[in-house]
Amino acid sequence: MSELQQIANELRGIAIELSFKGRTPHLGSSLSCADIIAALYWEILDINPQNPEEPQQDRFILSKGHAVTTLYAALAKKGYFPVEELSTYVEADSRLPEHPIPGCIPGIDLATGSLGHGLSVAVGMALANRIQKLDNRVFTLLSDGECNEGSIWEAAMFAPTHKLGNLCAIVDFNKWQATGRSQEVMSLEPLEKKFESFGWNTYRIDGHSFDELLSALRKCESSQETPTAIIADTVKGKGVSFMEDDNNWHYRIPTKEEVELAKRELGLITLNS
Amino acid sequence: MRNAFADEIVQLASEKKRLALLSGDIGNRLFDTYKERYADRFLNCGVAEANMVGMAAGMALSGLRPVIYTIASFLIFRPYEQIRLDIGYHNLPVVIVGVGGGLSYASNGGTHHSMEDIAVMRAIPGMQIISAGDAWEVRAGLRAAYESGKPTYLRIGKKREPLVHKDRIADFKIGKAIPLRDGDDASILASGNLLPFAKETSETLSRQGIETSLHSFHTISHLDEELLNKLFKREKPIFVIEEHNRNGGLGTAILEWANSQNRDTRLIHRLGAQNEFFHRTANQTEARGMLDLTAGHFLNRILEVTS
């Protein structure tokens, strides 16, 4: 197993434990984007976890805020806050709520949870970087269901108009939304063609292949004049056989036994073994 | 008022290098001077208000101080969730300028009326609301909103509104009403487009021997509590004039405040429009007549109560 895969699986393990502990849903969505978040935080983002307020660094907006357990795991492991604090997840007055609150922890700029907000905010950040002559990039991760929102397409039309090469939108295309196959709820496909026709540099990749992820994510450069859209084909619940592509895990909470089983499948040492 | 806004934003942008102006595809030619001088800090956001508001939040999160501008009805109602979450929830320094507040666009029909905007903006915690009574208040309100660094809705009229103030308002403060006339028989609090009518009403009353105090009560959130305390102690009628539906506007804000302070709420008379959609064809002057929002209507109402 590659080092990145090991990290991604550790993020998955934490997301599973947090879902169990906090009795919070959306686990399938947290697992589908773990590889994307691992690739971003360990290979792509130019960030300074010790000084997250410093303007000269890349920014990441998790627009699909319901998958924040994976982001919490990544931010803790990168040193934005103590790993031990993960155990306070969703406790009263914890800095780690089920969906992020403004300023809850360093490293999270936007309180997401209502879908369709992150791309516009990321566009604003990319514009601000350009106005302030900063060459840092802005990345945002959307869900496929989120692409139902009209605001996504407003932002998608705006970004190429203003040549925001410093902007990268990634769609975690796990093919499910809350209550059904995303393609059956709304005709998303061909999703990469939609972004392409709006004027984006578009890549359709296997969102669980680090080679493909890194290659596509590295295409986003401030020096270019076209924003980057990465349609990442993913599997909801990825990494755990009994959760993969089973949309019950949009809402289901794992039992203790399922947590153990899942962590064993992910090659993680369970806490009690 | 919009010309005053366009002129003042040019001056403000020359002083404030972090200011960026975002417009929702309106104001053709209005911002020519601004665009000439600060092209890199102007964005025509198209007919996409939700994206405009979200982008403004992103810019504010990245160190800029955006001012966003379009027709009030489109700016408030369409992207309300973006205003509530992206700007309000994050307490970001964005100035939200709604042009054509109230009945300024009456002739365009109900799609363009904003008679409930203050009601919904009042519901957002921490949102400052300023309703400008003339062009001088537009200029002063814009500066105060920008300087405050807090989310602010600045509601302005459109064009050719009469001036009430004679010159630049030196001591404009958010949450501090501006005294315009003295009088002990009753008080008139007016905000926004109808301030000139309120002044006319107060002057006519004076000629009839009824002396009313008049304030431009430009800030709806947060209320000038010091003034309200003083006025309620007089135990004289308080008339609240606004180009907004009675439900949820300044009058309601004062009613709620009075109730919370155990003041006599019966003193308050809300002279706004009935809470109904306006379905008739009319320009602003005609619509005001049909909705009892003229100096004549205010005069009669005040005479009814005070005599």
Interface residues (C-beta under 8 A of the other chain):
Chain A: P55 R59 P102 D109 L110 A111 S114 G116 H117 L119 S120 V121 A122 V123 G124 M125 A126 L127 A128 N129 I131 Q132 G150 S151 E154 A155 M157 F158 H162
Chain B: A20 D40 R41 L43 C45 G46 A48 A50 N51 V53 G54 M55 A56 A57 G58 M59 A60 L61 S62 G63 L64 P66 E81 Q82 L85 D86 Y89 H90 N91
